[in-house]
Amino acid sequence: MNKLIVQNFEKVKQNLPKQVKLVAVSKTKPKEDIETLYQKGQRIFGENRVEEMVTKFKELPKDIEWHMIGHLQSKKVKKIAPFISLIHSIDSLKLLIEVNKEAKKNNRVIDCLLQFHIAQEESKYGFSEQEGIDLLNSAEIKKLKNIQIKGVMGMATFTSNQELLTSEFKKLAEISKLTSIIIPGSTEISMGMSGDYLLAIQNGSTIIRVGSTIFGPRN
Ligand SMILES: *Cc1c(COP(=O)(O)O)cnc(C)c1O
């Protein structure tokens, strides 16, 4: 049992309003670290690599909710479709169609968030506001009965500039207002990481994704 991880976890939990969910981002960390938090009641863990998530899923308790937070390739969806709880990183219609197909094979409905590009940094991933809204309004998405859009996700710029972070979080919260009108009930806003989760919560986050502040730095 790693006492430091437990202490870190409890500090983060103290700062959390009740309505905000914590995804403990366990990527690159051993399964023992996950077990430590599991024993303290944490059930939601986030990973960004399919193979690593599948290995951990097999080894760990089955009531863990696994969240995919990293870029997901269509060809890998089938590996996580039987058990994934929430995919944060839907960044194309093609991916959504694939998730729907594999969810159907597994007789389930898979919850998804649309990833929006809110940072100043160049990134290949995430919709612009208009692209995301067009997708939600499209005829194609209405045919997908085995996915459920629960809300939006975004990654802010890697910076300590609080004004810039605030403006990016506010932008995602504004996008969420629009998208939740198109898909009623899709009110989740996944934003905020180790360095900025308090600011994200102040700006409307409902799901924070915290890794290194809990588990320590990654190699
Ligand atoms: C790694 C990662 C996190 C967690 O990052 P920390 O700064 O360690 O809290 C959150 N979200 C995504 C998408 C990530 O890839």
The ligand as a Gaussian input file, in Angstrom:
#p B3LYP/6-31G(d) Opt

LIG

0 1
 C       -2.525000      12.069000     -18.916000
 C       -3.832000      12.738000     -19.081000
 C       -4.479000      13.357000     -17.987000
 C       -3.884000      13.441000     -16.602000
 O       -2.775000      14.281000     -16.594000
 P       -2.101000      14.781000     -15.220000
 O       -1.522000      16.090000     -15.573000
 O       -1.111000      13.744000     -14.854000
 O       -3.194000      14.895000     -14.206000
 C       -5.721000      13.924000     -18.207000
 N       -6.311000      13.891000     -19.426000
 C       -5.721000      13.316000     -20.482000
 C       -6.434000      13.333000     -21.788000
 C       -4.471000      12.730000     -20.351000
 O       -3.897000      12.161000     -21.422000

